[in-house]
Amino acid sequence: MDSYILLQNYWWFIVSLLGALLVFLLFVQGGQSLIFTLGRDERERKMLLYSTGRKWELTFTTLVTFGGAFFASFPLFYSTSFGGAYWVWTLILLCFVLQAVSYEYQYKHGNLLGTKAYQAFLILNGVLGPILLGTAVGTFFNGAEFVVDKARLANVGMPVISSWANPLHGLEAAFVFWNLCLGLAVFFLARTLGLLYFMNNVSDTNIFERCKRRLLPEAGLFLVFFLTFLVHLLLQEGFAADPETGLIAMVPYKYLHNFLEMPVVAVVFLVGVVLVLWGIGKSFLAARWNKGIWFAGSGTVGTVLALLLCAGWNDTAYYPSTVDLQSSLTIRNSSSSYFTLNVMTYVSILIPFVLAYIAYAWRQIDRHKVTLDEIDEGR
């Protein structure tokens, strides 16, 4: 059914867009990981945390929305990954819970652990959050160890379709070099975006100059890990699905072919990369230019969107199994029913209004830059 295929492609686009927005919003985590690097005393650290504290809810909300959209549109992935690789997802959620608790209690009088402990939790979230998320996304290209057997639905005692093939339940992904490479690329990208965000959002000359000095080292490490992952991705064998039979086979240069066969996606990817480099480069070279977060941020969304589309579109298995090739998940064999996707599509009409509200709220919050005077006045 052509309309069903169109709906499956549409919802993979929506999930990919939410994932791309989530990676951009990880600048909050990146900024948190730098508070002791950029803040020389408690007043400066408080100013930096006040800046990220005005945005952390957006990251958390996008993470939840991303998970919810995945569950509703591709439930077999949700049950396989979230139900099987539960240790890695539990650690990710724990990191974000620590973040929420820390922002709520770190400066309250009489808090149990003290301010420094909650700041340490924020740094932990800032480091582990991006690395774990990037590592998890790496399995979209490098595969995971699971088996899917839909015949198990007939087992009344335990109707579990998917099972994990090792006792680590997702943690093994961190021991795959290419997954970890992407995780570190996301981590250093988050730190780079965090620096650009502080340059734009915090009105303090000393903080601005420290951010500028840190920009090239962080961006350089991001490029090293990202380009290493990208070159490997374009040269590796990929997991291709036969459009007629659904059988999975290994195809040389599959992801390179995806870009070549989907030129619009390739253009979005290239424009995204150029915008990221432009935002970083001009922020470093110009004397007082502070708009880099918008160029690098929009470039990040475009780049990640293109990568995720490359993982799922063009008859590609977006969640490959490395122990049973035919258990690999595609957007065809793991999606919700036609009726569910169709109803959800009507609901998705509200998405532009939600994005418009977020943009309005962001603008209202950022009408005034964060200053030391504001911190001293306790506002």
Secondary structure, DSSP 4 states (H G I P E B T S, - for coil): -HHHHHHHHHHHHHHHHHHHHHHHHTHHHHHHTTHHHH-SSHHHHHHHHHHHHTTHHHHHHHHHHHHHHHHHH-HHHIIIIIHHSHHHHHHHHHHHHHHHHHHHHTTSTT-SS-HHHHHHHHHHHHHHHHHHHHHHHHHHHH-B-EEE-GGGGG-SS----EEESSTTTTGGGGGSHHHHHHHHHHHHHHHHHHHHHHHHHB--HHHHHHHHHHHHHHHHHHHHHHHHHHHHHHHSEEEEE-TTT--EEEEETHHHHHHHH-HHHHHHHHHHHHHHHHHHHHHHHSSS---HHHHHHHHHHHHHHHHHHHHHTTTB-SB-BSS-GGG-B-TTTSS--HHHHHHHHHHGGGHHHHHHHHHHHHHHHTTS-B-HHHHHTT-
